[in-house]
């Protein structure tokens, strides 16, 4: 049986490759990657690498690589479908049409809960439009929420009665057991059934496919708790979903903005800022981070300015950075919520705040400044030492140097001293790290380069497809200058068709998903490319450079064919020799021009 791409991706997202591999291999972190002894061949020096951000593994020793499905296939000697089932069971994700009666029952119950949630959402929405929902409707009207927005987000009202939803669901043929499993109805010690949500403004929570998986409810007075959410059910796990992602994933705006509250999301969407989601709780989880990475490379966090909000922001930033996202922080002036700010200042001012959101490093340094008394020498020393630790984690050398220069000027210390402290924190420690570096270099030297032009073309095309999955934003450039017909390799062309279609459908693709698309035979090489080559300071320039290389290789291929034809002058028709010589001259000029441009760029450090 074939499972849907969405289900396979859900299983992959919920099986972090570092956690899975750690059950088989003892891993140690080295920079952004984890290393250990390869489980697929005998070795004394660790050359097995796991890259958390891209969710891939690669062994520099034996050349095996892939995503979490490939790892389990190799480690447990399973085929792909068996690996999918293995990891689905590990993540407690139900698969359809299983032979296991218990799994079939779980799948049936999940679907039944989704049906119940849909009935409840309609019940709540009808209530807000009745006389009983006047207070909730008035509250939304006061907050500037239009009727069309109420309909779009399915907002509703739960009657201020003990069992109105219970009675409604019972009339629809829902059993009490199913109601209890849905979390919408509770049972007292005396056995009395009653509604979980009473007298609250209701926010249906949708999964990415648009199914109603749970609810949030807000009081309309000062009673506590202010917010109440659905419990975890077979259909809903708050750690694995994001509020309004079903809308935000189709936004024309670039990146995604994370806010804390339902009303922040709704107000921003209504104002035309539609790339906004909420994390269904203060702390962003790893599963949510991986979902965000799937739909956007740049994430902006806008949490409350209080201490708890700042702590949540920092945790979220670290998590997203480790996963491989570009992250920034949006600070709303005067500690206001995004909802309050946009109602007072309008969407254009909020967009300006988003444009000026602080990068991760600048946010961390600003936080450190607030923690130390910079008027005192010991406070400045402590701050600068911690700032050096922050900059040591910056991979981009240019970015790191920029921050070093900025802090050196600001605090009147030499760039050399600051750089020395940064380098001291980035230098690999211990003999084992040195051995690892040597092993990696040896593995690289032993790899035989592609001999033929055709092989080089195929490798260059694989690099383009790999980098596209690392940075989906380069698709805009790619589709204009390198269409599907330009791929020479048949397998590459098939892969490009799938990736280009997904980009057009705004679905996006991650490196780990790429390894599901390509054949098992190709996945090792793609894993190597992702691990070794896709670390570019400027992905746009890297793609353009690789396309120039491909153009040159095609010219060289044609040049060689023309030379072969000219060697057999006697077999040429009249006038053909002159045409071929002219073509050869033009090809040589074009190849020399490309070589000259490449040398000029290298001379300028580009």
BAVEXKE-606694 format. One record per residue: x, y, z of N, C-alpha, C, O in turn; residue in one letter. Coordinates in pm, whole numbers, plus 50000, padded with zeros to 5 digits. Each point is the difference from the previous one (the first is absolute). Layout:
! BAVEXKE-606694
XYZXYZXYZXYZA...
! end
This chain:
! BAVEXKE-606694
500834988050000499175012050000500875012550000501085000050059X498455010749875500745012549995499345010350091498805002449992X502025003650096499505010450089500195013649934500885001849917X498295007850121500075013349940501295007050039500604997150104X499835012349810501215007850029499845007750130500955001450077X497835003849948499765007750122500194991450125500575004450099X498934983149894500134991050115501474996150022500474999850113X500244997249779501424996450012500785011650059500894998050083X498785014449873500705011750054499675002050147500875003950079X497884993649959499625001150143500804990150084500455003350110X499734984749838500784989850071501465004350012500624998550105X499925006949785501415004350003500215011350099500964999850077X498145010249921500145011550089499974995750147500665006050084X498574983449945499854995650138501034989450041499894994150107X501115003749807501114991150033501305007549974500634998349896X499775010150199501245007749985501174990549977500184990450076X500615012249821501054990649962501074998450107500574989250015X499715021550061500994998950107499504990550109500764991750050X497965009649986499434991150102499994985549953500334990950075X499285007149799499934986349947501374993749992500204988850048X500755018349892501364994549985500644997650136500774990450017X498935018250081500574998550135499604986950067500664995550094X498274998349857499594987150055500884988649948499944988850050X500895014349848500884990049939501485003750010500874991350002X499415021750003501385004949994500205010350112499155008550024X502004990650042500345010250099500535012249925501054999549937X498215011550071500345012049925500595010850091499595001550115X501365006049829500565011650069499885011949907500234998949880X499405012650178499815011949917501345006549968500855001950087X499335001549785501175007449954499495011449912499664997849884X500295014350171499415011249925498514997749983499294997850098X500245002749778498574998249974499644985349979498834996450003X502174995249975499744986049968500324990950118500675004050095X498844983749896500294989550098500824989249931499784996849883X501184997550190500864989649943500054987850090499865000950122X500344987649816500144987550073500594989349910500265002549882X499954985750174500524988749921498894994749910498884997750046X501435000449828498994995849903499484986050034500794990950023X497885007549981499434986750028500004990849878499624988350010X500815017149874499904992249876501344995049949500054992749901X501055011050164501304994249969500905001550123499765008550086X501294983449920500885000250115500995011749988500615001949895X499535005750211500955011150001500395003350144499264997050094X501895008949922500505003950132499845014950025499875004450115X500145003449777499835014650012498635003949948499644996149889X499585011550188498635003649957500015007949870500595010849991X498744983949909499845007349873498535000449958499685004049888X499454991850203498564999749974499405013150053500085002950119X499325004949791499515013450034498485000749991499394994349910X500005012850185498555002649998499815015150005500465006650093X498864998849806499765014449995498555002850039499074996849926X500765009150191498665002150056499175009549914498814997549977X501815013349975499245009949924499384994349875498845002949970X501914988949957499494994249875499344986550023499404994549908X500715000050214499414987150034500524988849909499234992049946X502115007750038500634989649919501204994250072500525006150094X499924982149863501264994250048500884997049881499524998249888X501795001350137500944996449894501284994750065500495005650098X500034983549848501254994450049501115002949900499914996149884X501135010950161501135003349913500844987549970500795000049906X499034989650174500774987849980499424990949894500684996449904X498034999850113499414990349906499095006649896499584993549904X500135019450114499225007249900498494998450011499275005149916X500264987750187498554998450015499415012950058500605006550086X498204996949866499365012150049498535000149967499534992049918X499735017050144498575001049973499275006850114500625006850082X498064991449921499195005850106499684989350105500604989250000X498455013850088499714990850110499434986849950500254989550061X498985010649829499464987649944501134991149948499994987950020X500975018449912501134992349947500814993950115500444988549992X499765019450115500784994850113499334987650060500654989950024X498045011050000499294988750059499984988149904500104988550042X499785014349828500044989149901501304992350010500014987749996X501115019650017501314993650010500214993450135500484988750009X499165018550097500274995150135499154987850036500474991050069X498275008849884499094989150034499784990249885499234990550012X501495012049875499854991649881498534999249954499434989249984X499995022749997498605000949958499925006749863500905007349962X498024990149964499775007849879499355013250041499735002450117X500025006249783499525013550032498674999950075499865006950101X499174985349851498684999850064500084994550142499295004650090X501584985549930500184994550136500625010450091499665000950118X501275007149826500625010850079498965010750037500015005250112X499094997949795498935009650027499134995050115499695007650092X499934979649903499164994450107500754999850133499435002850106X501864993849888500834999550121500025013750068499805001050121X500455009549800500115013450057498635005750037499905008050093X499064988049835498655004350037499644994550138499425007150083X500924980449941499734993950130500815007050109499515002550110X501765000749858500865006950098499405013550039500075004050116X499345003149785499445013350026498524999450041499365010350020X500124977349991498584998150036499075006949901499025006450039X501314992349833499165005449892499254988349935500614990049962X498095011550027499184989249946500054999749848499895010449935X500284977950011500014998149856498674994249954499414991750070X500105012549814498714994849951500114985649951501064995549956X497834997550053499864986449944501114990650045500624993049919X499615007150209501014990850053499374986350026498794998850019X502054991049982499524986650034499854998250150499394990450047X501185019050029499954999450146498635005250046499695011749975X499484980150090498675004450044500055012150093499135008849994X501884991850094500125011350093500295012949923499465010650032X501394988449869500335011949920498795004449918499765012049985X499504978549963498785003349926499015007350091499355009549956X500554986250168499085006450094500465014250033499175009050012X502164992950003500515013450027499725009349883499605011550020X500594983649857499735008149881498515003449991499645011249965X499514979150067498555002549997499615010550102499195008849973X501404990150149499685009550106500475014149964499305009850025X501894991249915500505013249960499065006549901499675011850013X499884980649887499085005549902498685003850064499395010049963X500164981850133498745003050069500115013150079499065007950004X502104994250059500215012450077500025012149906499485010650034X501134987749848499985011049902498575003249958499655011749983X499544978150000498595002249965499275007350112499215009149975X501054986850150499365006550117500435014650009499175008850025X502134993749954500505013850007499355008849895499705011750027X500084982949855499355007749894498565003450040499555011249978X499734979150080498645002650048500025010950107499165009050000X501814990150093500095009750109500335013949946499435009950047X501474990949855500375013049943498785006749938499815012150015X499384980149915498785005749939499005004350107499335010349986X500584981850121499105003150112500425013250065499165008650026X502144993149999500515012250063499815012149909499655010950046X500574987149822499865011049905498565004749990499735012049989X499334978650013498585003749999499635007650126499195009349997X501434986750115499675006450129500425014650003499305008350058X501874995049880500485013950005499095009349920499985012150022X499284982049886499075008049918498595000250058499095005749940X500744988250177498695000050067500005010650111501035006350026X497834995550039499925009850109500884996050117500455008650076X499814978249940500864995450109501465004349980500755001450097X499635000749776501385003649972500245014849983501055004049949X498005004450094500145014449980501245005750069500665008949946X499654986150175501175005150073501294996849925500895008449990X499214979349958501194995949924500115008049870501085004549964X497784997149966500005007749876500375014550027500735006249922X498774999250189500325013750038501475001850032500615010149965X499974979950102501435000450033500845000549872500935007949989X498724983549914500754999849873499815013049923500945005249940X497855000150063499735012649932500825011450062500525008649929X499584991350204500795010150071501474998949962500715010149994X499764977649980501404997949961500215002049850501104998049949X497845006049982500125003349858500004987949908500455001049886X499034987550161500004987949919498714999549917498905000750055X501264998049814498855000449909499294986649994500524989850045X498295010449899499224987649985500694990249905499974987950023X500655017349874500694991049906501184992950068500304988549970X500365018550121501104993850075499474989650097500614989450018X498265013550045499364990250089499704987249924500244989050050X499245012449829499694988249919501274992849957500084987850006X500935019949952501254994049950500674991450106500494989149971X499545015950153500664992750109499044991050078500404993250094X498315006949866499024991350063499745003350146499704991050078X500435021849960499855003850141498574997350048499055000649922X500844996450205498694996550054499845003550146500825007250057X498124987650004499705002650141499454987250062499154993349942X501365003450177499474988450072498955005050101500285008750082X498524985849909498895004450087500434999550147500744991150042X498775018550031500305000650144499064990550076499315004050094X500694983649862499154989750060500854987650023501084998649942X498444992450142500804988450039500124989449891501044993549987X497905004949934500034988249913499385002349862499474990749940X500605021750010499375002949870500714992449887499344994449912X501995005550088500734992749895499784985050014499834992949901X500185002350223499774985750025498684995649940499934989749932X499015018050093498674996549948500005000349847499404991449936X501275018650007500035001249854500714988049938499514994149904X501655002450151500774988849944499234986850016500024991449911X499315007250202499224987850022498884998849896499704989149951X499695022550018498935000049899500544996649861499254995649913X502075006450067500634996849871500484985549994500624995949902X499124996450203500374985950000501394997150053500514989049981X500125020850086501334997950058499864993350136499205004450082X501574985149942499914993050128500735007950109500855008549972X498804988750153500655006850111501504996750005500825008650033X499514979149934501424996149999500795008149898501125004350029X498304997849852500685007949897500125014650041501015006549973X497944998750093500055013950048501145001850100500735009849994X499404980650098501075000950101501384999349935500925007150039X499214984249860501294998749931500355012849923501175003049981X497815004449975500255012449925500495011250090500585009749952X499194989150179500395010350095499035011650010500225009250079X498704990549842499045010950003498984998550112499355009650040X500534978350010499044997050108500744992950112500864991549975X498805012050149500614993950118498924992650080498815001849976X501644990050119499064992450083500335002550147501154998850042X497825004850035500205002550143500124986850076499774989349943X500605011550183500134987950082498684992750013499954987850017X498985019849975498684993850012499524994149867498924994149993X501905007549902499644994549870499295009749909499614996449889X500225016150158499305010249920500915005149888501175003350025X498314997649853500755005449887499845015249993498905005250019X502225002049953499905014649987501045005049900501004993349974X498765018749971500885005749898501315005250059500015005650110X501084992649818501285005750045499995015249987500465007150090X499014997949799500025014449973498625005850027499004995349945X500945015250141498725006550032500195015150001500895005150068X498285001949856500035014750000501305005849948500475010250050X500124983549851501295004649947499945003049851499244994049924X501615015750035500245002349858500854988449950501054997150058X498524996349835500654987749958500825001949872499575006249903X501654988150102500945000549887500284985749954500754992850065X498665002849825500374986749947501484999849959500515009749944X500164979350085501394998149961500024990149884499494988850011X501115015449877500044991649880501394994049982501005006150037X499054981949905501304995049958500315005749863499195007549945X501974989149999500435006149876499094996349882500005006849897X499224982450120499074995849893498635006550014499144998349914X500655009150197498715006650021499034992250085498855004250013X501574984650047499134992650093499955007250135501015005450046X497814994750017499905005750135500514989550098499384989550018X501765013350046500614990050088499825003250149500204991350085X499425021149946499805003750140499435014050009499615005949899X500334999550225499425013250022500765007450108500604994150090X499365019249899500405008850109498795008250039499215003849914X500654999150214498855007850045500435011250092500804997950091X498675014449886500365011750080498795005150074498915001049944X501285002250186498895005650078499715014249953500865006549940X497944998250086499605013549960499895009350121499545011349988X500904983750128500015008250121501384998450066500964996549932X499135005950198501294999150070500224986650068500964998550076X498194991849897500154987050067501234992649947500535003149893X499914987250186501194992049965499634985449983499044995450063X501684997149856501115004649916499515008249881498914997649947X501925012150013499625008749889499844991949871499055001949924X501904989050053499954991449882499924985450043500614996050099X498644996349827499924985550022500134993249864499405004549902X501374984850091500224993149874499564985550007499884994250108X499895000049776499694985749994501154992050058501165004049987X498544984850079501084991250046500594992549881499475000749889X501604992250134500564991849892499084988049974499514993550093X500275004049780499124989149956500704992749887501065004349955X498374984749997500594993549882500095009149878500754997249907X498485013950093500015009349885500825012550027500325007349906X500034995550220500615013050033501154998550098499864994150107X501285011449853501165001150089500555014149980500535003149894X499335005450208500355014249983501475002149967500365010449944X500494980050088501435001449972500324997849852501105003049955X497924991749969500284996449861499195007949898499944996549883X499435014350164499185008149909500235014850027500515003850105X499125004449798500115014650010498685006249958499434996349896X500075013050184498725006249971500115008549872500905008349987X498174989549920499855007649874501054996549896500115007149899X500674982350120500964996149896499274995849873500545001549890X498254993450124499224996149882499745011949908499844998349879X500125013950178499875012149919501375005749963500245003649885X500664997150214501295006749981500884993249896500805006649933X499054980350052500874992749905499765004349856500844997849914X498015008450060499685004649864500215015149983499615005649898X501005000950202500175014549996500975004149890500954992849969X498795018949972500925005749900501205006550068501045002049937X498835001250192501115006150073501094989650025499724988150015X501525016549988501114990850023500214997550149499715008750083X500784979449950500274996650140498724998050079498895001249946X501274995750181498864998450091500275007950128501135000750047X497815005150008500095007450126499264991950106498864995849979X501795002050135499374992750111499605009950108500835007950046X497914991749995499505008250110499434990750107499964987849982X499605018250129499554991550112498514996749998499614988850032X499575020949931498564998150021499174998249875500395004049891X498444989850128499054998249890499605013649940499965001549878X499755008350211499525012949951501085007449924499705007349905X501574990950134501105006249924499994994849857500095007749904X499804979050082499984993849867498835005249918500175004249886X498644995550173498785003649927500045014649957499645003249887X500795005750203500075014249968500995002949889499725008049910X501444985450094501015002049896499524994649865500195006549897X499214981750103499474994449876498945009249940499995002449879X499135002950204498955008949952500605012649937499435005849908X501724998450144500665012249949500844997349876500655009049948X499344978650005500724996849877501384994150023500714996949904X499695001650223501294993850031499704985350030499694996450114X500394995349784499464986450009501044989150026499664988250004X501605015750014501054989950027500254998750149501154999550044X497774999950035500095000250147499374987450058498944995649957X501754998750143499504988350072500225002050150500725009150040X498654982550042500235000050144500394985950043499634990249935X501125009150175500614987250037499174991450096500484989850048X498275014349980499094992050084500624997350138499864989150055X500805020849999500694998850129501225008849996500485003449892X500035000450223501115009650005501274994449935500655007049922X499704980750110501274994449954499864993449864499144991449980X501715012749927500044993749868500664986350013501054998850064X498364991049875500564986650010500814996549876499915006749897X500894982850115500834995849887499164995649881500335003149886X498584989850141499124995749890499435012049927499935000149877X499665010150199499485012249937501085006949919499755005249891X501484994850163501125006149929500254993449866500265006849901X499664979950095500254992849875498875002649898500245000649880X498555001050171498895003449910500225013949942499795002249881X500635007350203500295013649952501074999849893499895006849898X501184985350126501114999249905499534994749865500525003849895X498494987450110499484994349875499355010849913500104999549877X499245010250187499235009949924500715013449982499565008149918X501514994450155500705012849986501434998750050500284992950096X500645014149836501395000050044500255010850105500864998450086X498385012649906500165010750099498805000450093498855000449955X501434999650175498955000450102500225012450087501115002650044X497815004949979500055011650089499144997150122498844996349987X501755005250132499264997650124499585013250063500815009150014X497934991850022499485011850069499234995650122498784998049995X501945000450117499374996350127499945012050093500585010549970X498724988150143499855011050095501375004850049500974992450001X499075020250040501265005950045500304997350147501045004350050X498064988450022500284997250140501094989450011500454994549899X499985002650223501124990850023499714986249943500854993949934X497935001150092499644986749949499995000049848500434990449936X499085020750005499975000949854501395000449940500244993949896X500695013450170501375000649950500694986550010500754996049911X498994996950199500594986650017499474990649894500754992049944X497955008950027499394991649897500575003549863500244991149918X499975021850058500575004449872501394994049981500314994849893X500535006050212501374995149989500024984949976500784995149919X498364997550153499924985449979499584997049857500574991249935X498435016250017499524997949864501065003349896500134993049899X500625017850125501065003949908501084989349991500434996349891X500004998850224501044989750004499534987449928500744994049923X498025002150105499454987849939499965001449847500434991049928X499045020250024499885002149856501365001249934500204995149889X500745011450178501355001349945500674986449986500654997249900X499184994250202500584986549995499404991849887500684991949938X498045010450036499324992649893500465004749862499884992649902X500635019750092500515005049872499215011649942500185003549884X498935002550196499235011649954500805012850019500865000950087X498855009049830500485013650023498975006550091498825000949963X501605003850155499025004850099500285014450040501145004350012X497765003150007500095013950045498925002650106499054992350015X501125018850057499085003450109499335013549971500675010049974X498014989950030499215012249981499575005150137499294993150073X501135018949961499625006150128498935010549975500235009649927X498594988550134498925009749987500215011050103500174996950118X499855016049844500245010950094499045000150118498834996349988X501695008250126499215001850123499394986950050499025000150075X501564988749886499544987150050498604996349958499374991650064X500145014349828498634997149955499934986449930501014994849952X497774999650044499774988149918499935004349854499645011449971X500704979649936499865003349857498585004649966499815009049918X499184984650145498605003749976499765014650037499435007549921X501024996550201499815013950044500755009749908499485010549963X501744985750001500845009049920499405002449862499965011349952X499584978149984499515001549863498675007449995499725007149903X499474991450201498735007450002500245014950018499245008349950X501824995250120500305014250025500845006149888499815011749966X501124980449975500975005749907499864995349856500565006149909X498684983250069499784995349865501034989749953501064998750060X498614993949833500864989049954501365004549945500994992950015X499065018949923501285004349940501065002350107501164996749980X498445008850133500965002350110500484986550057501164998650037X497934991649969500404986950050500964993349902500974993750041X498755007849830500924994349899501395006150015501014993149982X499045019850050501295006750020500734993950119501224998149996X498034998850110500614993450116500584986549960501104996350043X498164996349874500474986849955501265001449915500924991950011X499115018349903501185002149916501235003150084501124996249964X498685010650150501125003950086500224990450116500735003250095X498664985149899500184990150107501484996650016500744999249902X499684998850223501424997650029500424985849967499274990650031X501895007649905500554986549983500334993850134500135007050101X500014979849900500254992650124501185005650078499895002250121X501245000249813501215004650070499765013550066500375002050116X499025007349811499765013350056499044999450118500175007350098X498834984149893499064998650112500714994650124499795005050111X501054984949870500744994350113500925010350064500085001050123X500615006749793500915010250053499235010850075500455004850104X498394999049843499185009950070499544994650136500005007350100X499624980049904499614993850127501164999950099499815002850119X501404994149832501184999950087500305013950056500395001550115X499415008749801500215013850047499095003350117500415006650096X498354988649896499045002850107500334992650129499545003750108X501264985649880500334991950118501225005250076500254995750112X500525013549827501255004450062500045015250016499415007549922X501314996750182500225014450024501215004149916501154997850040X498595008349846501085003349908500775012550039500975003649934X498615003050173500765011450052501184995650084500905007950029X499094979450012501084994650083500894990949916499534993149909X501785007150123500974992349922499694985150002500024993449896X499685001150225499754985550007498724996349926499884989049945X499155020250053498774997549926500264999749850499434991749929X501435017450022500355000449857500774987549959499764994349893X501175001450195500794988049970499104987849991500114991949907X498985006850191499084988550001499115000149876499754989649939X499785022450024499145001249882500764996049874499494992249919X501735013150062500784997249880500384985349990500044994449890X500254999250223500324985749998498794991849956500144990649921X498695013050130498794992749959499655003049855499514991349928X500745021250029499745003649861500914992149907499604996149890X501655001450153500934991949920499444985849983500134994049894X499255000850213499374986849992498864999749900499814990149930X499435020950064498905000949903500555000049857499494992949914X501545015250063500565001249864500734987449956500124997449881X500364994950215500694987549966499064990149933500464991049929X498245010550093499024990949940499555004549862499214993149935X501305018450019499645005149867500884993149896501225001550002X498174991149907500764992649899500565009149891501114997849951X498115012350010500405008849890501145009150046499835008250090X501334990349848501205007450041499825015049983500445007750085X498924996549805499795014349975499105006050107500285010850054X498634982249978499075004750103500715001050134499835009850074X500974980249958500725000050128500965011850008500095006850103X500644995649788500975011149999499305013450017500515009050066X498314992449873499235012450011499655003150145500145011450045X499394978350029499645002050140501235002850085499945008050094X501174985449875501255002450075500435014649984500365006650098X499594998449778500395014049977499075009650073500455009950058X498274987249939499015008650062500215000950151500015010950057X500184977650008500215000050146501355005950036500125006650103X500894991249815501325005650027499975015150001500595006450087X498724999449815499885014749994499195005350118500355010050061X498564983049968499085004850104500624999750139499705008750082X501164981449944500544998650135501525002050007500654996750099X499905009049792501395004549997500994989050040500875002150084X498974986349853501004989450015500454996049860499275002149902X501914992150088500524996749868499214988549937499514991150069X500385009449798499344989149929500754986950020499404989350005X501945011750008500824988050019499634992950130499894987850004X499925020150103499664994150130498634993249995499814989150053X499245017849882498654994449990500014987349915499384990050034X501345010749852500094988549911500664988250070499604988549981X501435014450099500704989550073499074992450093500054987850010X499085019850060499044993750092498984991549923499604989350046X499985015749838499044992549919500624987149950499394989350007X501855011749940500694988349947500244989650109499874988049977X500475016850142500254990850112498764991550030500114988650043X498715017249932498754992750028499554991449883499124991450016X501475010849866499614992049883500994988949971499694990949922X501505009650139501034990149970499564986250048499634998750117X500404991149799499634986550043500924995350111501205002549996X498234990850102500774995550115500364985349989499204991849954X502055005050089500374985950018500524993349875499785004449887X500924984750139500624992249892498974993749909500234998349880X498614998150177498984993149920499485009049887499744995349889X500115017850140499545009249897501015000949887499625000849883X501704999050153501055000549900499954987549912500135000849878X499694987650187499914987449925498815000349905500084995649886X498815009850164498795000649918500245008749877499644996249889X500995015550132500265009049887500884993249897499775001249880X501274991450168500884992949907499254989149925500214997949881X498914995250190499234989349936499095005549891499864994249893X499535017350137499115006349902500785004449877499574997849887X501605008350135500835004449888500474988249916500015000649877X500374988550192500454988149928498884994249914500214995749887X498595004450171498854994949925499725008449877499654994949894X500525018450123499775009049886501044997549890499674999949881X501614998250160501064997849902499814986949926500344998849882X499114991250189499844986849938498834999549903499924990849918X499175018950091498855000149910500475003249859500635010349977X499054981049929500475002049864499145010449929498774998950004X501835011349932499235010349931499314994349877500474990249942X498425016150017499284995649879500885002049879500525011049976X499664978449946500945000549888499365006149875500595008549934X498234987250034499405004449874499215012850019499565003450111X500265003849777499205012350004498574996950040499395007650076X500074981449874498624996250035499854997850149499025004450061X501974988849999499954997650144500075013050078499335001750102X501505007749848500115013150067498695007749988499585006750095X499784992549788498715006749983498974994650099499295007750065X500654979249946499044993850092500285004350144499065002750076X502234997849963500355004250136499635014550026499495003450107X500775005349794499655014150015498495001950012499525008350078X499734983949845498535000750008499524995150137499065005650056X501584984249997499644995150133500275010650106499235001550095X501865005849888500285010950094498885010549996499545004650105X500034999049774498925009949986498734995250071499375007650074X500264980049904498794994450061500144999250152499045002350073X502164994549974500244999150145499905013850064499345001650102X501325008449837499985013550057498605005949995499625007750089X499614988949809498615004549993499214995350121499155007350052X501124980549995499294994750117500525005950131499285000650099X501975003949900500555007050116499415014050009499685004850109X500185001849776499505013849995498965001049889500345002349884X498394996150153498925000249900499875013449928499435000749891X501095010050170499825013449942500745001749867499675008849922X501344982750052500755001449874499204994849880500445001349886X498384992950141499194994949888499595011149905499924997849879X499835014250173499615011249913501065002649894499695002449884X501574997150159501115001949905500134987949908500175001449879X499734986850180500254987749927499014997949886500394996449889X498325005850138498994996949898500105009149878499564996549891X501045015650129500125009449889501164996649907499945002849880X501134991250175501214998149917500404985449982500924997049925X498384993850144500384985949988498754991450013499674995150108X499645003249781498754992450005500264984949995501144995749985X497824996750027500104985450014500704993649879500764990550016X498975014749864500574994049878501535001449994500654993049922X499915015850160501455002149996500784989650081501224999249991X498044992850088500674989350076500354988749903499154995449925X502105000250078500454989749905499724986050050499674991149922X500465006750210499774986850056498524996950010499235008250050X500374979849904498584996350005499455000150141498915005250023X501844989050071499554999850140499955014250057499095003450076X501905004749887500015013950048498785007549948499415008150071X500224989149804498855006849943498714996150073499145008550026X500744978650008498814995550076499945006750136498955004650043X502214996050024500055006450133499665014849988499265005350083X501295001349815499735014349979498515002449976499445009850050X499914981449874498565001549974499214999950130499105008150019X501254982550070499304999050129500255012450084499075005850056X502204998449954500355011550084499405012849945499465008050076X500634994249793499465012249941498495000650021499455010650029X499884977849955498544999850020499665003650143499075007750025X501674986750072499745003050141500245014750030499265006050078X501774999849861500265014350021498865008449943499575009750063X499944986649819498885007349940498744999050086499215009350006X500634979250059498844997850086500225005550141499154998550088X502025008149932500365006450127500074990050115499745003450115X500614984349853500144989750103501405000050060500184996750117X500815006949802501374999950048500524985850019499224990450005X502105008450005500634986950022501255001850083500785009249975X499434982250123501185000450085501034989949949499664991249920X501615009950125501004990049960499584985750031500214991049919X499185007050199499594986450038498914994849907499974988049969X499135020749984498974995949906500604996549864499544990849933X501495016650026500674997149874500484985549997499934993349897X500575002050218500534986450006498914989449994500294988349977X498455015750043498884991049976499644999649852499494990049951X500785021249978499605001249860500964992449908499574993149908X501745008150120500994993749911500054985050027499494995250102X501124997349807500094985650015500954996250113500835008150042X499034979750007500884995250109501465000449957500885002750082X499374994649790501395000049950500585014150000501205001750022X497965008549955500485013849994500115006650136500735009750016X498544985250083499895007250127501345001750071500235010150065X500684980149922501325001350062500745012149944500585007950075X499384993649791500725011149938499365013450033500695009950023X497984990549979499325012550039500325003550146500205011750033X499864978350053500355002550140501415005950010500265008950080X500654985849837501375005350000500015014749955500655008450062X498624994549830499975013749949499425009550105500545010850025X498354985150037499375008350104500945002250117500045010950057X500714978749980500885000750116501255008149971500445007850085X500144990349796501325005949972499955013149921500835008850022X498214992649887500065010949904498995011250022500235011349958X498654985750107498935010050012500165008850123499115000750085X502045005849926500275009350110500505013049940501155003950021X498005002849904500405011949924499655012750076498955000950064X501945008949929499715013050062498895007249926499225007350061X500714990849808498965006449918499464989549904500644996849900X498184997950130499424989249919499665004449858500124992249906X499455020450079499695005049865501244999949912499964995449886X501155009650167501255000249923500494985849971500534997249893X499284994050205500444986149981499244993549885500594992949918X498105009350075499184994349893500415005749864500174992649903X500005020550091500395006449873501364994949955500224997749881X500705000650214501324994849967499944985949947500714996549905X498444995350157499884986049956499354999149862500374991549919X498695017450053499375000149867501035004249895500004994749889X500875014850146501095003749907500924988149974500444997849887X499834994450217500854988149984499344990049904500664993949916X498025004650100499274990749912500045004849855500224992149908X499575020950073500075005549864501374997449939500114996249883X500945005750196501364997949951500224985249965500594996849897X498934994350190500164985649973499304995849872500524992049923X498295013550054499284996849876500755005149878500044993449896X500575018650118500825005249889501224991249977500374997349885X500254998350222501184991449988499634986649934500764994549920X498065000450116499534987649940499805001849850500424991649921X498945019550041499795002749857501345002449930500204995549887X500735011750182501335002349942500694986849966500564998549892X499404992150202500654987049977499364992649883500714993549922X497975007550064499324993349889500405006249865500214993149901X499885020450100500395007149877501424996149959500274997649882X500645001650216501384996049970500054986049941500754997549906X498444993350149499954986349948499504999949856500514992749916X498475015650056499465000849864501055005449902500114995249887X500665014850157501015006049913501164990649973500725001649901X499474988650188501074990249977499704991349878500924994749938X497815004050029499594991849884499505009249888498834999649964X502075008549983499625009949900499374993549876499095005649938X501414982650027499534993449876498524996450006499344998949897X500144999350223498594995950013499065012150006498794998350007X501775013949992499185012050011499475004449865500694998749898X498105006650100499425005449877500675013249966500665006250084X499154998149792500625012549955499475011950082498805001550018X502105006550028499635011850080499834997250148499985009350080X499894977849959499774996550141501255002450083499925003950117X501274993849821501245002150075500135014550044500385002750114X499325006449797500115014350033499045003850113500345007750090X498434986849903499015002750105500484994850135499875006850102X500684981249898500474994150126501185007750057500105001950122X500805002749790501155007850048499545013350060500555004550101X498455001749839499455012550054499334997450135500175007650095X499074981349911499344996450128501054997450108499835004350114X501274988749848501054997050097500645012850051500275001450120X499975008049788500605012850040499105007450099500485005250101X498214995149871499065006850088499924993150137499945006650104X500064980049894499964992650126501235002950085499885002050121X501294998449818501235002750072499985014050061500455002150113X499015007449810499915013850052499075000650121500305006750099X498574986549892499045000250111500564993050123499835004850112X500844984049867500614992750113501075008650066500085000850122X500765005849796501045008850054499405011750076500545004450102X498345000849848499345011350068499494995850138500145007450097X499274980549911499524995050129501184997850094499925003550118X501174990849831501204997850083500535013250053500405001050116X499625009349798500505013150042499125006050110500505005550098X498164993349884499075005150102500204993050133499995006250106X500194980549886500194992350124501285004250071500015001250122X501075001049802501275004450059499865013950061500565002750106X498695006049827499785013650051499244999650131500315007550093X498694983849914499224998850125500854994750113499935004850113X500904985149855500884994650103500975010550049500315000650119X500165007949789500945010550039499345010350090500665006050085X498024996049894499285009650085499444993550125499365006650082X500894980249933499504993050119498564996649992499354998350104X500095000749775498584996949984499814985649959498874995549982X
! end
